[in-house]
Amino acid sequence: MAKEERFVKAYSQGLSNVSEIWVDTITGVNYFFHAGGTAGGMTPLLDANGNVVITPPEENKWLKEK
């Protein structure tokens, strides 16, 4: 049986300057990752009110199948 991936890439944009959104399939927490050149960083994705964006469990199943 294959091991399920904990983190799934939900969105990606760019080639040399990459912006991505990763979802933790266990907690549902969304993370924003940006890399340009030899530098990069990741942080929890926040909504307009400053709250962490969490993907509901039913959508996590869709991300895993993607």
All heavy atoms as TSV, in Angstrom:
chain	resi	resn	atom	element	x	y	z
A	1	MET	N	N	0.838	-1.175	0.000
A	1	MET	CA	C	0.000	0.000	0.000
A	1	MET	C	C	0.890	1.248	0.000
A	1	MET	O	O	1.817	1.364	0.783
A	1	MET	CB	C	-0.913	-0.014	1.224
A	1	MET	CG	C	-1.793	1.198	1.332
A	1	MET	SD	S	-2.827	1.111	2.816
A	1	MET	CE	C	-4.400	1.102	2.024
A	2	ALA	N	N	0.593	2.177	-0.889
A	2	ALA	CA	C	1.392	3.394	-1.001
A	2	ALA	C	C	1.128	4.339	0.173
A	2	ALA	O	O	-0.001	4.444	0.651
A	2	ALA	CB	C	1.067	4.101	-2.316
A	3	LYS	N	N	2.170	4.988	0.604
A	3	LYS	CA	C	2.050	5.947	1.705
A	3	LYS	C	C	1.446	7.243	1.161
A	3	LYS	O	O	1.876	7.743	0.129
A	3	LYS	CB	C	3.427	6.212	2.301
A	3	LYS	CG	C	3.404	7.124	3.481
A	3	LYS	CD	C	4.804	7.311	4.043
A	3	LYS	CE	C	4.756	8.294	5.188
A	3	LYS	NZ	N	6.106	8.557	5.708
A	4	GLU	N	N	0.444	7.759	1.861
A	4	GLU	CA	C	-0.196	9.005	1.423
A	4	GLU	C	C	0.706	10.189	1.735
A	4	GLU	O	O	1.361	10.227	2.766
A	4	GLU	CB	C	-1.543	9.193	2.122
A	4	GLU	CG	C	-2.599	8.248	1.627
A	4	GLU	CD	C	-3.961	8.613	2.175
A	4	GLU	OE1	O	-4.202	9.783	2.511
A	4	GLU	OE2	O	-4.794	7.705	2.273
A	5	GLU	N	N	0.724	11.148	0.834
A	5	GLU	CA	C	1.494	12.364	1.031
A	5	GLU	C	C	0.773	13.267	2.023
A	5	GLU	O	O	-0.440	13.447	1.932
A	5	GLU	CB	C	1.668	13.103	-0.295
A	5	GLU	CG	C	2.446	12.321	-1.335
A	5	GLU	CD	C	3.900	12.136	-0.964
A	5	GLU	OE1	O	4.487	13.035	-0.339
A	5	GLU	OE2	O	4.451	11.077	-1.295
A	6	ARG	N	N	1.524	13.826	2.962
A	6	ARG	CA	C	0.912	14.728	3.939
A	6	ARG	C	C	0.661	16.092	3.330
A	6	ARG	O	O	-0.354	16.726	3.586
A	6	ARG	CB	C	1.792	14.856	5.172
A	6	ARG	CG	C	1.178	15.836	6.158
A	6	ARG	CD	C	1.767	15.769	7.512
A	6	ARG	NE	N	1.084	16.733	8.372
A	6	ARG	CZ	C	1.243	16.790	9.660
A	6	ARG	NH1	N	2.046	15.955	10.265
A	6	ARG	NH2	N	0.593	17.684	10.368
A	7	PHE	N	N	1.592	16.589	2.521
A	7	PHE	CA	C	1.457	17.908	1.914
A	7	PHE	C	C	1.170	17.764	0.428
A	7	PHE	O	O	1.814	16.985	-0.260
A	7	PHE	CB	C	2.730	18.741	2.124
A	7	PHE	CG	C	2.955	19.086	3.565
A	7	PHE	CD1	C	3.734	18.287	4.372
A	7	PHE	CD2	C	2.358	20.210	4.122
A	7	PHE	CE1	C	3.935	18.590	5.714
A	7	PHE	CE2	C	2.551	20.522	5.460
A	7	PHE	CZ	C	3.338	19.717	6.253
A	8	VAL	N	N	0.179	18.532	-0.044
A	8	VAL	CA	C	-0.232	18.486	-1.438
A	8	VAL	C	C	-0.173	19.900	-2.005
A	8	VAL	O	O	-0.651	20.847	-1.371
A	8	VAL	CB	C	-1.672	17.935	-1.574
A	8	VAL	CG1	C	-2.129	17.941	-3.010
A	8	VAL	CG2	C	-1.768	16.548	-0.975
A	9	LYS	N	N	0.422	20.027	-3.205
A	9	LYS	CA	C	0.472	21.329	-3.856
A	9	LYS	C	C	-0.887	21.608	-4.490
A	9	LYS	O	O	-1.337	20.889	-5.378
A	9	LYS	CB	C	1.574	21.360	-4.912
A	9	LYS	CG	C	1.735	22.708	-5.552
A	9	LYS	CD	C	2.950	22.856	-6.460
A	9	LYS	CE	C	3.460	21.625	-7.091
A	9	LYS	NZ	N	4.553	21.884	-8.049
A	10	ALA	N	N	-1.554	22.666	-4.023
A	10	ALA	CA	C	-2.893	23.005	-4.504
A	10	ALA	C	C	-2.854	24.033	-5.625
A	10	ALA	O	O	-3.794	24.140	-6.409
A	10	ALA	CB	C	-3.742	23.530	-3.357
A	11	TYR	N	N	-1.772	24.817	-5.709
A	11	TYR	CA	C	-1.690	25.893	-6.692
A	11	TYR	C	C	-0.231	26.205	-6.964
A	11	TYR	O	O	0.595	26.155	-6.053
A	11	TYR	CB	C	-2.396	27.144	-6.162
A	11	TYR	CG	C	-2.306	28.335	-7.074
A	11	TYR	CD1	C	-3.158	28.452	-8.169
A	11	TYR	CD2	C	-1.372	29.334	-6.857
A	11	TYR	CE1	C	-3.070	29.551	-9.012
A	11	TYR	CE2	C	-1.287	30.438	-7.698
A	11	TYR	CZ	C	-2.136	30.536	-8.773
A	11	TYR	OH	O	-2.049	31.612	-9.614
A	12	SER	N	N	0.086	26.543	-8.209
A	12	SER	CA	C	1.441	26.934	-8.569
A	12	SER	C	C	1.387	27.964	-9.680
A	12	SER	O	O	0.564	27.860	-10.593
A	12	SER	CB	C	2.246	25.717	-9.029
A	12	SER	OG	O	3.573	26.089	-9.320
A	13	GLN	N	N	2.283	28.946	-9.592
A	13	GLN	CA	C	2.339	30.009	-10.594
A	13	GLN	C	C	3.788	30.440	-10.753
A	13	GLN	O	O	4.516	30.571	-9.773
A	13	GLN	CB	C	1.488	31.181	-10.108
A	13	GLN	CG	C	1.733	32.501	-10.755
A	13	GLN	CD	C	0.885	33.586	-10.115
A	13	GLN	OE1	O	-0.298	33.416	-9.929
A	13	GLN	NE2	N	1.511	34.682	-9.766
A	14	GLY	N	N	4.216	30.651	-11.988
A	14	GLY	CA	C	5.550	31.167	-12.257
A	14	GLY	C	C	6.567	30.092	-12.565
A	14	GLY	O	O	6.362	28.912	-12.290
A	15	LEU	N	N	7.703	30.539	-13.154
A	15	LEU	CA	C	8.781	29.629	-13.504
A	15	LEU	C	C	10.057	29.981	-12.747
A	15	LEU	O	O	10.593	29.168	-12.027
A	15	LEU	CB	C	9.035	29.649	-15.011
A	15	LEU	CG	C	7.867	29.150	-15.869
A	15	LEU	CD1	C	8.161	29.354	-17.341
A	15	LEU	CD2	C	7.586	27.695	-15.584
A	16	SER	N	N	10.562	31.203	-12.924
A	16	SER	CA	C	11.773	31.587	-12.194
A	16	SER	C	C	11.434	32.181	-10.831
A	16	SER	O	O	12.195	32.044	-9.880
A	16	SER	CB	C	12.609	32.565	-13.014
A	16	SER	OG	O	11.869	33.735	-13.286
A	17	ASN	N	N	10.316	32.841	-10.724
A	17	ASN	CA	C	9.766	33.303	-9.443
A	17	ASN	C	C	8.505	32.493	-9.206
A	17	ASN	O	O	7.476	32.741	-9.820
A	17	ASN	CB	C	9.434	34.799	-9.474
A	17	ASN	CG	C	10.671	35.655	-9.427
A	17	ASN	OD1	O	11.568	35.398	-8.637
A	17	ASN	ND2	N	10.743	36.645	-10.293
A	18	VAL	N	N	8.607	31.520	-8.336
A	18	VAL	CA	C	7.518	30.565	-8.125
A	18	VAL	C	C	6.718	30.923	-6.877
A	18	VAL	O	O	7.290	31.190	-5.823
A	18	VAL	CB	C	8.077	29.129	-7.976
A	18	VAL	CG1	C	6.972	28.134	-7.713
A	18	VAL	CG2	C	8.873	28.750	-9.209
A	19	SER	N	N	5.406	30.928	-7.010
A	19	SER	CA	C	4.491	31.087	-5.874
A	19	SER	C	C	3.599	29.853	-5.843
A	19	SER	O	O	3.019	29.483	-6.873
A	19	SER	CB	C	3.633	32.339	-6.025
A	19	SER	OG	O	4.436	33.497	-5.977
A	20	GLU	N	N	3.507	29.220	-4.682
A	20	GLU	CA	C	2.714	28.004	-4.554
A	20	GLU	C	C	1.896	28.030	-3.274
A	20	GLU	O	O	2.277	28.691	-2.302
A	20	GLU	CB	C	3.626	26.770	-4.524
A	20	GLU	CG	C	4.441	26.594	-5.767
A	20	GLU	CD	C	5.451	25.468	-5.675
A	20	GLU	OE1	O	5.774	25.025	-4.560
A	20	GLU	OE2	O	5.917	25.038	-6.732
A	21	ILE	N	N	0.800	27.283	-3.285
A	21	ILE	CA	C	0.024	27.056	-2.070
A	21	ILE	C	C	0.050	25.560	-1.805
A	21	ILE	O	O	-0.274	24.747	-2.684
A	21	ILE	CB	C	-1.426	27.564	-2.207
A	21	ILE	CG1	C	-1.420	29.074	-2.397
A	21	ILE	CG2	C	-2.248	27.166	-0.977
A	21	ILE	CD1	C	-2.768	29.686	-2.651
A	22	TRP	N	N	0.483	25.197	-0.600
A	22	TRP	CA	C	0.556	23.812	-0.158
A	22	TRP	C	C	-0.452	23.593	0.953
A	22	TRP	O	O	-0.654	24.476	1.787
A	22	TRP	CB	C	1.960	23.488	0.355
A	22	TRP	CG	C	2.960	23.392	-0.752
A	22	TRP	CD1	C	3.608	24.438	-1.366
A	22	TRP	CD2	C	3.406	22.214	-1.390
A	22	TRP	NE1	N	4.442	23.958	-2.343
A	22	TRP	CE2	C	4.336	22.594	-2.380
A	22	TRP	CE3	C	3.122	20.868	-1.219
A	22	TRP	CZ2	C	4.978	21.670	-3.194
A	22	TRP	CZ3	C	3.769	19.947	-2.025
A	22	TRP	CH2	C	4.680	20.352	-3.005
A	23	VAL	N	N	-1.096	22.437	0.966
A	23	VAL	CA	C	-2.097	22.111	1.980
A	23	VAL	C	C	-1.627	20.896	2.773
A	23	VAL	O	O	-1.240	19.875	2.194
A	23	VAL	CB	C	-3.472	21.824	1.337
A	23	VAL	CG1	C	-4.491	21.434	2.400
A	23	VAL	CG2	C	-3.951	23.027	0.546
A	24	ASP	N	N	-1.653	21.027	4.093
A	24	ASP	CA	C	-1.388	19.904	4.993
A	24	ASP	C	C	-2.673	19.091	5.034
A	24	ASP	O	O	-3.702	19.565	5.523
A	24	ASP	CB	C	-1.022	20.435	6.378
A	24	ASP	CG	C	-0.712	19.343	7.387
A	24	ASP	OD1	O	-1.212	18.210	7.232
A	24	ASP	OD2	O	0.007	19.636	8.343
A	25	THR	N	N	-2.649	17.888	4.497
A	25	THR	CA	C	-3.879	17.099	4.371
A	25	THR	C	C	-4.386	16.562	5.710
A	25	THR	O	O	-5.522	16.102	5.783
A	25	THR	CB	C	-3.679	15.917	3.400
A	25	THR	OG1	O	-2.613	15.087	3.878
A	25	THR	CG2	C	-3.359	16.418	2.002
A	26	ILE	N	N	-3.583	16.636	6.751
A	26	ILE	CA	C	-4.039	16.185	8.065
A	26	ILE	C	C	-4.719	17.317	8.823
A	26	ILE	O	O	-5.816	17.155	9.357
A	26	ILE	CB	C	-2.874	15.590	8.879
A	26	ILE	CG1	C	-2.389	14.325	8.174
A	26	ILE	CG2	C	-3.303	15.295	10.321
A	26	ILE	CD1	C	-1.189	13.677	8.782
A	27	THR	N	N	-4.104	18.495	8.847
A	27	THR	CA	C	-4.666	19.627	9.596
A	27	THR	C	C	-5.524	20.536	8.729
A	27	THR	O	O	-6.340	21.291	9.246
A	27	THR	CB	C	-3.553	20.477	10.220
A	27	THR	OG1	O	-2.769	21.068	9.168
A	27	THR	CG2	C	-2.671	19.655	11.128
A	28	GLY	N	N	-5.331	20.516	7.403
A	28	GLY	CA	C	-6.054	21.394	6.496
A	28	GLY	C	C	-5.436	22.779	6.376
A	28	GLY	O	O	-5.906	23.603	5.604
A	29	VAL	N	N	-4.360	23.045	7.126
A	29	VAL	CA	C	-3.719	24.365	7.090
A	29	VAL	C	C	-3.074	24.581	5.717
A	29	VAL	O	O	-2.423	23.691	5.176
A	29	VAL	CB	C	-2.657	24.501	8.204
A	29	VAL	CG1	C	-1.879	25.798	8.068
A	29	VAL	CG2	C	-3.322	24.429	9.564
A	30	ASN	N	N	-3.280	25.792	5.154
A	30	ASN	CA	C	-2.703	26.178	3.874
A	30	ASN	C	C	-1.430	26.981	4.125
A	30	ASN	O	O	-1.386	27.817	5.033
A	30	ASN	CB	C	-3.673	27.053	3.081
A	30	ASN	CG	C	-4.837	26.281	2.523
A	30	ASN	OD1	O	-5.122	26.342	1.346
A	30	ASN	ND2	N	-5.549	25.555	3.369
A	31	TYR	N	N	-0.418	26.729	3.300
A	31	TYR	CA	C	0.852	27.434	3.406
A	31	TYR	C	C	1.177	28.100	2.075
A	31	TYR	O	O	0.938	27.523	1.012
A	31	TYR	CB	C	1.984	26.474	3.769
A	31	TYR	CG	C	1.828	25.868	5.134
A	31	TYR	CD1	C	1.119	24.688	5.313
A	31	TYR	CD2	C	2.354	26.482	6.255
A	31	TYR	CE1	C	0.959	24.125	6.569
A	31	TYR	CE2	C	2.202	25.935	7.521
A	31	TYR	CZ	C	1.506	24.756	7.663
A	31	TYR	OH	O	1.347	24.218	8.905
A	32	PHE	N	N	1.737	29.317	2.139
A	32	PHE	CA	C	2.182	30.026	0.951
A	32	PHE	C	C	3.691	29.865	0.850
A	32	PHE	O	O	4.418	30.115	1.811
A	32	PHE	CB	C	1.823	31.514	1.042
A	32	PHE	CG	C	2.315	32.299	-0.133
A	32	PHE	CD1	C	1.693	32.194	-1.364
A	32	PHE	CD2	C	3.404	33.146	-0.009
A	32	PHE	CE1	C	2.147	32.919	-2.451
A	32	PHE	CE2	C	3.862	33.877	-1.089
A	32	PHE	CZ	C	3.236	33.762	-2.314
A	33	PHE	N	N	4.169	29.418	-0.308
A	33	PHE	CA	C	5.598	29.256	-0.561
A	33	PHE	C	C	5.972	30.132	-1.741
A	33	PHE	O	O	5.277	30.157	-2.750
A	33	PHE	CB	C	5.917	27.791	-0.883
A	33	PHE	CG	C	7.323	27.580	-1.352
A	33	PHE	CD1	C	8.376	27.582	-0.448
A	33	PHE	CD2	C	7.604	27.384	-2.694
A	33	PHE	CE1	C	9.684	27.403	-0.874
A	33	PHE	CE2	C	8.902	27.190	-3.128
A	33	PHE	CZ	C	9.946	27.205	-2.216
A	34	HIS	N	N	7.079	30.867	-1.606
A	34	HIS	CA	C	7.578	31.671	-2.716
A	34	HIS	C	C	9.081	31.462	-2.833
A	34	HIS	O	O	9.785	31.454	-1.823
A	34	HIS	CB	C	7.288	33.158	-2.513
A	34	HIS	CG	C	7.753	33.985	-3.674
A	34	HIS	ND1	N	7.036	34.069	-4.834
A	34	HIS	CD2	C	8.876	34.719	-3.852
A	34	HIS	CE1	C	7.691	34.847	-5.687
A	34	HIS	NE2	N	8.816	35.245	-5.108
A	35	ALA	N	N	9.557	31.264	-4.058
A	35	ALA	CA	C	10.986	31.113	-4.309
A	35	ALA	C	C	11.366	31.928	-5.537
A	35	ALA	O	O	10.633	31.979	-6.516
A	35	ALA	CB	C	11.342	29.650	-4.528
A	36	GLY	N	N	12.498	32.574	-5.443
A	36	GLY	CA	C	13.042	33.338	-6.551
A	36	GLY	C	C	14.556	33.237	-6.513
A	36	GLY	O	O	15.169	33.510	-5.480
A	37	GLY	N	N	15.168	32.783	-7.608
A	37	GLY	CA	C	16.609	32.607	-7.615
A	37	GLY	C	C	17.010	31.503	-6.654
A	37	GLY	O	O	16.525	30.394	-6.721
A	38	THR	N	N	17.893	31.853	-5.705
A	38	THR	CA	C	18.372	30.846	-4.743
A	38	THR	C	C	17.734	31.008	-3.367
A	38	THR	O	O	18.170	30.385	-2.402
A	38	THR	CB	C	19.899	30.931	-4.595
A	38	THR	OG1	O	20.235	32.242	-4.136
A	38	THR	CG2	C	20.588	30.634	-5.916
A	39	ALA	N	N	16.711	31.853	-3.262
A	39	ALA	CA	C	16.064	32.095	-1.965
A	39	ALA	C	C	14.595	31.676	-2.027
A	39	ALA	O	O	13.972	31.691	-3.080
A	39	ALA	CB	C	16.162	33.565	-1.582
A	40	GLY	N	N	14.065	31.307	-0.872
A	40	GLY	CA	C	12.656	30.928	-0.804
A	40	GLY	C	C	12.186	30.940	0.630
A	40	GLY	O	O	12.977	31.027	1.570
A	41	GLY	N	N	10.877	30.898	0.788
A	41	GLY	CA	C	10.321	30.883	2.128
A	41	GLY	C	C	8.897	30.383	2.128
A	41	GLY	O	O	8.222	30.383	1.106
A	42	MET	N	N	8.456	29.939	3.300
A	42	MET	CA	C	7.104	29.407	3.461
A	42	MET	C	C	6.494	29.965	4.733
A	42	MET	O	O	7.187	30.125	5.738
A	42	MET	CB	C	7.159	27.880	3.531
A	42	MET	CG	C	5.813	27.218	3.690
A	42	MET	SD	S	5.934	25.420	3.667
A	42	MET	CE	C	5.755	25.124	1.928
A	43	THR	N	N	5.194	30.264	4.678
A	43	THR	CA	C	4.480	30.798	5.827
A	43	THR	C	C	3.025	30.349	5.747
A	43	THR	O	O	2.523	30.078	4.647
A	43	THR	CB	C	4.568	32.343	5.848
A	43	THR	OG1	O	3.994	32.840	7.047
A	43	THR	CG2	C	3.868	32.974	4.657
A	44	PRO	N	N	2.324	30.255	6.872
A	44	PRO	CA	C	0.891	29.945	6.799
A	44	PRO	C	C	0.172	31.020	5.978
A	44	PRO	O	O	0.506	32.203	6.056
A	44	PRO	CB	C	0.429	29.970	8.251
A	44	PRO	CG	C	1.660	29.718	9.051
A	44	PRO	CD	C	2.769	30.355	8.265
A	45	LEU	N	N	-0.785	30.608	5.182
A	45	LEU	CA	C	-1.581	31.524	4.379
A	45	LEU	C	C	-2.676	32.123	5.254
A	45	LEU	O	O	-3.386	31.394	5.945
A	45	LEU	CB	C	-2.193	30.765	3.199
A	45	LEU	CG	C	-2.981	31.572	2.186
A	45	LEU	CD1	C	-2.080	32.571	1.462
A	45	LEU	CD2	C	-3.628	30.640	1.171
A	46	LEU	N	N	-2.801	33.453	5.222
A	46	LEU	CA	C	-3.783	34.149	6.050
A	46	LEU	C	C	-4.885	34.756	5.204
A	46	LEU	O	O	-4.650	35.188	4.073
A	46	LEU	CB	C	-3.092	35.256	6.857
A	46	LEU	CG	C	-1.918	34.839	7.730
A	46	LEU	CD1	C	-1.315	36.052	8.421
A	46	LEU	CD2	C	-2.323	33.788	8.741
A	47	ASP	N	N	-6.099	34.831	5.774
A	47	ASP	CA	C	-7.205	35.497	5.085
A	47	ASP	C	C	-7.176	36.994	5.393
A	47	ASP	O	O	-6.260	37.487	6.057
A	47	ASP	CB	C	-8.558	34.855	5.452
A	47	ASP	CG	C	-8.954	35.037	6.904
A	47	ASP	OD1	O	-8.362	35.875	7.610
A	47	ASP	OD2	O	-9.885	34.325	7.345
A	48	ALA	N	N	-8.157	37.729	4.926
A	48	ALA	CA	C	-8.202	39.178	5.096
A	48	ALA	C	C	-8.271	39.609	6.558
A	48	ALA	O	O	-7.876	40.728	6.896
A	48	ALA	CB	C	-9.393	39.763	4.331
A	49	ASN	N	N	-8.749	38.739	7.436
A	49	ASN	CA	C	-8.853	39.064	8.862
A	49	ASN	C	C	-7.635	38.605	9.667
A	49	ASN	O	O	-7.608	38.748	10.890
A	49	ASN	CB	C	-10.111	38.433	9.456
A	49	ASN	CG	C	-11.358	39.006	8.838
A	49	ASN	OD1	O	-11.452	40.201	8.596
A	49	ASN	ND2	N	-12.323	38.150	8.553
A	50	GLY	N	N	-6.651	38.013	8.992
A	50	GLY	CA	C	-5.457	37.542	9.683
A	50	GLY	C	C	-5.568	36.143	10.241
A	50	GLY	O	O	-4.700	35.698	10.983
A	51	ASN	N	N	-6.630	35.431	9.887
A	51	ASN	CA	C	-6.815	34.049	10.346
A	51	ASN	C	C	-6.157	33.077	9.369
A	51	ASN	O	O	-6.152	33.309	8.158
A	51	ASN	CB	C	-8.305	33.713	10.455
A	51	ASN	CG	C	-9.007	34.600	11.440
A	51	ASN	OD1	O	-8.515	34.829	12.539
A	51	ASN	ND2	N	-10.154	35.125	11.049
A	52	VAL	N	N	-5.640	31.986	9.883
A	52	VAL	CA	C	-5.030	30.960	9.037
A	52	VAL	C	C	-6.104	30.334	8.152
A	52	VAL	O	O	-7.204	29.998	8.618
A	52	VAL	CB	C	-4.356	29.880	9.909
A	52	VAL	CG1	C	-3.819	28.747	9.051
A	52	VAL	CG2	C	-3.248	30.491	10.747
A	53	VAL	N	N	-5.795	30.179	6.860
A	53	VAL	CA	C	-6.723	29.549	5.919
A	53	VAL	C	C	-6.644	28.038	6.118
A	53	VAL	O	O	-5.557	27.454	6.091
A	53	VAL	CB	C	-6.371	29.922	4.465
A	53	VAL	CG1	C	-7.261	29.173	3.482
A	53	VAL	CG2	C	-6.489	31.421	4.260
A	54	ILE	N	N	-7.805	27.417	6.333
A	54	ILE	CA	C	-7.883	25.969	6.537
A	54	ILE	C	C	-8.842	25.382	5.510
A	54	ILE	O	O	-9.978	25.832	5.377
A	54	ILE	CB	C	-8.348	25.635	7.970
A	54	ILE	CG1	C	-7.330	26.172	8.967
A	54	ILE	CG2	C	-8.547	24.128	8.135
A	54	ILE	CD1	C	-7.698	25.992	10.410
A	55	THR	N	N	-8.354	24.387	4.781
A	55	THR	CA	C	-9.178	23.693	3.798
A	55	THR	C	C	-9.998	22.629	4.513
A	55	THR	O	O	-9.438	21.818	5.259
A	55	THR	CB	C	-8.285	23.037	2.723
A	55	THR	OG1	O	-7.514	24.056	2.083
A	55	THR	CG2	C	-9.110	22.300	1.689
A	56	PRO	N	N	-11.325	22.616	4.318
A	56	PRO	CA	C	-12.177	21.616	4.971
A	56	PRO	C	C	-11.793	20.189	4.567
A	56	PRO	O	O	-11.313	19.970	3.452
A	56	PRO	CB	C	-13.586	21.948	4.469
A	56	PRO	CG	C	-13.509	23.321	3.923
A	56	PRO	CD	C	-12.103	23.536	3.490
A	57	PRO	N	N	-11.986	19.220	5.467
A	57	PRO	CA	C	-11.601	17.826	5.195
A	57	PRO	C	C	-12.174	17.271	3.882
A	57	PRO	O	O	-11.500	16.518	3.193
A	57	PRO	CB	C	-12.163	17.057	6.388
A	57	PRO	CG	C	-12.271	18.060	7.476
A	57	PRO	CD	C	-12.560	19.373	6.805
A	58	GLU	N	N	-13.393	17.642	3.517
A	58	GLU	CA	C	-13.983	17.111	2.278
A	58	GLU	C	C	-13.219	17.610	1.046
A	58	GLU	O	O	-13.168	16.931	0.031
A	58	GLU	CB	C	-15.475	17.428	2.168
A	58	GLU	CG	C	-15.838	18.888	2.209
A	58	GLU	CD	C	-16.044	19.440	3.613
A	58	GLU	OE1	O	-15.783	18.746	4.602
A	58	GLU	OE2	O	-16.476	20.591	3.709
A	59	GLU	N	N	-12.613	18.788	1.115
A	59	GLU	CA	C	-11.799	19.280	0.001
A	59	GLU	C	C	-10.414	18.663	0.009
A	59	GLU	O	O	-9.787	18.540	-1.034
A	59	GLU	CB	C	-11.701	20.805	0.043
A	59	GLU	CG	C	-12.993	21.495	-0.331
A	59	GLU	CD	C	-12.844	22.995	-0.403
A	59	GLU	OE1	O	-11.802	23.477	-0.866
A	59	GLU	OE2	O	-13.780	23.689	0.014
A	60	ASN	N	N	-9.922	18.275	1.186
A	60	ASN	CA	C	-8.618	17.611	1.266
A	60	ASN	C	C	-8.612	16.327	0.448
A	60	ASN	O	O	-7.626	15.990	-0.183
A	60	ASN	CB	C	-8.248	17.292	2.712
A	60	ASN	CG	C	-7.791	18.505	3.475
A	60	ASN	OD1	O	-7.445	19.527	2.908
A	60	ASN	ND2	N	-7.792	18.405	4.785
A	61	LYS	N	N	-9.739	15.599	0.433
A	61	LYS	CA	C	-9.840	14.368	-0.339
A	61	LYS	C	C	-9.659	14.665	-1.815
A	61	LYS	O	O	-8.983	13.945	-2.533
A	61	LYS	CB	C	-11.181	13.685	-0.088
A	61	LYS	CG	C	-11.314	13.118	1.292
A	61	LYS	CD	C	-12.679	12.491	1.495
A	61	LYS	CE	C	-12.827	12.031	2.951
A	61	LYS	NZ	N	-14.160	11.502	3.202
A	62	TRP	N	N	-10.256	15.753	-2.298
A	62	TRP	CA	C	-10.130	16.153	-3.700
A	62	TRP	C	C	-8.685	16.495	-4.019
A	62	TRP	O	O	-8.167	16.117	-5.081
A	62	TRP	CB	C	-11.036	17.347	-3.987
A	62	TRP	CG	C	-10.848	17.896	-5.352
A	62	TRP	CD1	C	-11.377	17.400	-6.519
A	62	TRP	CD2	C	-10.060	19.025	-5.736
A	62	TRP	NE1	N	-10.968	18.161	-7.584
A	62	TRP	CE2	C	-10.158	19.161	-7.131
A	62	TRP	CE3	C	-9.290	19.927	-5.024
A	62	TRP	CZ2	C	-9.495	20.167	-7.826
A	62	TRP	CZ3	C	-8.624	20.935	-5.717
A	62	TRP	CH2	C	-8.738	21.054	-7.107
A	63	LEU	N	N	-7.988	17.199	-3.125
A	63	LEU	CA	C	-6.597	17.566	-3.361
A	63	LEU	C	C	-5.702	16.336	-3.474
A	63	LEU	O	O	-4.790	16.290	-4.278
A	63	LEU	CB	C	-6.083	18.477	-2.245
A	63	LEU	CG	C	-6.613	19.900	-2.251
A	63	LEU	CD1	C	-6.222	20.613	-0.957
A	63	LEU	CD2	C	-6.101	20.666	-3.463
A	64	LYS	N	N	-5.966	15.324	-2.643
A	64	LYS	CA	C	-5.167	14.105	-2.659
A	64	LYS	C	C	-5.321	13.374	-3.995
A	64	LYS	O	O	-4.389	12.751	-4.480
A	64	LYS	CB	C	-5.561	13.174	-1.522
A	64	LYS	CG	C	-5.124	13.661	-0.168
A	64	LYS	CD	C	-5.563	12.689	0.920
A	64	LYS	CE	C	-5.219	13.163	2.285
A	64	LYS	NZ	N	-5.639	12.225	3.330
A	65	GLU	N	N	-6.514	13.459	-4.607
A	65	GLU	CA	C	-6.780	12.773	-5.859
A	65	GLU	C	C	-6.239	13.527	-7.059
A	65	GLU	O	O	-6.072	12.956	-8.127
A	65	GLU	CB	C	-8.289	12.569	-6.024
A	65	GLU	CG	C	-8.886	11.662	-4.982
A	65	GLU	CD	C	-10.402	11.677	-5.003
A	65	GLU	OE1	O	-11.016	12.398	-5.809
A	65	GLU	OE2	O	-10.986	10.957	-4.170
A	66	LYS	N	N	-5.972	14.798	-6.891
A	66	LYS	CA	C	-5.532	15.678	-7.977
A	66	LYS	C	C	-4.210	15.253	-8.536
A	66	LYS	O	O	-3.340	14.762	-7.950
A	66	LYS	CB	C	-5.447	17.106	-7.427
A	66	LYS	CG	C	-5.211	18.150	-8.432
A	66	LYS	CD	C	-5.317	19.485	-7.745
A	66	LYS	CE	C	-4.511	20.495	-8.511
A	66	LYS	NZ	N	-4.417	21.756	-7.859
